[in-house]
């Protein structure tokens, strides 16, 4: 179980070595999430149209190790985009992956780039 979570590490845009194309903008529902696979990782991608922004994070909720975050509700807390896990409603920042209730749990976040109508997620591996 530990190995599953260890593969998820936040990536900063400056460290991206691979921009992985995950589809066209129109493939992603507005104001909700979708799940893509990169190597062995499941990544939740959010087309946060209300904020005119895109976000990506691990699909794995670290609370009970459920692959569910792409199904979570997205919203905003004090200007920070967040996702609420659909299982027990833990809230995570989509900006830095922190748990907004201050718990130790944290998620990995990834940069998203839109180019020529296509969506790319940035990885370091
Ligand atoms: S599994 Fe996500 S909050 Fe419990």
Boltz pocket constraint, residues with backbone or C-beta under 6 A from the ligand:
constraints:
  - pocket:
      binder: B
      contacts: [[A, 61], [A, 62], [A, 63], [A, 64], [A, 65], [A, 66], [A, 85], [A, 86], [A, 87], [A, 88], [A, 89], [A, 90]]
      max_distance: 6.0
